[in-house]
Amino acid sequence: MSELLKNIDARTRLAGTNKLEILLFSLGVDQRTGREETFGINVFKVREVMRTPPVTSAPDMPAAVKGMVSLRGVLVPVIDLADFIDMQTATPREIMIVTEYNGHTQGFLVQSVDTILRLDWSKMRVPPEMLTANLGGLVTAVTELQDGRLVMMLDVERILSETAKYDDDMVFNAIQPIGKEGLTVVYADDSSVARGQIERTLKAMGVRGMAAVNGRQAWDELLKIANYADATGRKAKEMVQLVLTDVEMPEMDGYLLTKNIKADPRFAGVPVIMHSSLSSMSNQQLGRSLGVDDYVPKFEAQRLAETLGRFLLKDEPAAMATIAAVAARGEP
């Protein structure tokens, strides 16, 4: 199993090429449909794959959280993905995929893992609206394998948000308006949960947001803005002051979106902030090598607000200092 995950550093060369590698896995046969579906997770998020160790249950946990295990002295929560998506299966989940997001480690129970597949993000499609409506946005992207199977990428941000209760009204209530009107941020994220958190942060700051479900949609909107700016004799940075992007997105990822923005002189002066659960230093360095101006981990609304405020008010040092001080104190 460990052979699948060796040489992870070599995969960093995928940055900026709109490519990714996903680990395919199964949750077993759904007794209601008689089918065994295939799911995928980005290899960058996988620390290791192992046989499921004994899980110690804990009281008052969400149904899908089975308890915790100790991995080399670190307590790791364990989430049964089949239970989370309400799949009825009689087979035990004997494999655990250990993942890392924002510096937090958790284990996902699955029935089996298949192989690592390298593909282009352009081959990953946004799922039909009917599917996203019925599943509440749980599936963020779908691709078809050569054997005809469809692979579904699950919204891990949503899974962690609902099991770890990352949404806290007090956090958003503590964010202060930045006191400057007419500011617009274009943000791209395939996770409905992440988009909701960004929207709440921008609303609390008094900043207008333009949402996109992936890098392709964001780039199309940015091109419209640039073309309109050209036609009216304005600069694009007068119409959009900042771009906030996730890394993993179907059709066009955040790396390629950043590369496109930085290569187009019409967007000179428009900072790009990367907002991702891929929080390792290597991933941050990848983004910066492509021109990303700063990096903010997900699920940290106060830190996101402070970073956005710092760039949106970079020409107003006094206001920027006030926002930074409030963010540091965490005061409402």
Residue, then its C-alpha position, 0 to 999 in steps of 0.5 A: m500500500s505504501e508504494l502507492l504514496k511514494n515519491i509524493d514530492a515528484r508530484t509537485r511538478l504538476a502545479g501549474t499544469n492543471k493536472l492532479e493525481i487521485l487515489l481511487f477507492s470504494l465504500g462497498v456495494d450499496q444495498r439499495t442500488g446493488r452497485e459499487e461506486t468509485f470515489g476519488i481523493n487528491v493524493f496531495k491530501v493523503r498521508e498514508v493508507m493502512r488497515t483499519p486499526p482498533v477504533t476507540s469509540a467516544p460519546d456524543m459524536p456525530a453518527a459518522v464519527k466512529g471514534m479515534v485511533s492513536l497513530r504514532g502517539v497522535l489521536v486521530p478522529v475516524i470518519d466512516l464515509a459510507d455512514f456519512i453519505d447514508m450508504q447502506t452496505a453490509t461489508p466492513r470498511e477495513i481500510m483507512i485513508v489517513t488525510e491531512y487538512n489545515g494541519h489536522t489529521q483524520g482517518f476515512l474508513v473505506q472498503s478498498v482502494d484501487t490505484i492512483l490515477r493521473l489526469d487533467w483537471s479539464k477532464m473533471r466535470v462539475p456534476p449536474e445541478m440535479l445531482t448537487a441539489n439532491l446531495g447538497g453539493l457533496v459531490t464536487a466533480v465527476t470524471e469518466l474512466q476508460d472502462g466507463r466507470l464514473v469517479m466522484m470526488l467528495d466535498v471533504e470540506r463539507i464532511l469535515s465542517e459537519t463532523a467537526k462543527y467548524d461553522d461558529d457564528m461567533v467567529f463571523n460576528a467578530i469580523q468588523p467591516i473594513g469601512k471602504e465601499g466599492l470593493t469587489v472580490v472574485y472567489a472560486d471554490d468547488s465546495s459549497v461549504a467553503r463558498g458559504q464561509i467566504e460569503r459570510t466573511l465578505k459580508a461581515m467585512g462589507v465587501r462585495g463578492m462574486a462567486a465561481v464554482n471553479g477556476r474556469q468560471a472565475w477566469d471567464e468572469l475575469l475576462k469579461i471584466a477585463n474586456y469591459a474595462d478595455a471598452t470603457g477606458r478603465k483598468a481591471k483593478e478598478m473593477v475587481q480588487l482581489v481574487l481568492t481561489d481554492v487549489e482543487m477545482p474541476e475544469m481549471d484548478g487554482y494554480l492554472l487560474t493564478k498563472n493565467i491572471k499573472a500572465d495577463p497584464r490587464f490584471a496588474g495590481v490585482p492580488v491573488i490569495m490562495h485559500s485551501s485545505l492543502s496547508s503544507m509548506s510545500n503547497q504554499q511554496l508551489g502557489r507562490s512560485l506561480g505568483v500567489d500573493d498570500y496563502v490562507p488555510k480554510f476554516e479560519a475566518q478571522r485570519l481570512a478577514e485579516t488577510l483580505g483586509r490587508f490587501l484591500l486596504k494596502d494603500e490605507p496603513a491606518a485602517m489596515a493596522t486597525i483591522a489587524a489589531v482587531a483580528a489579533r484580539g478576536e474582539p467583536 
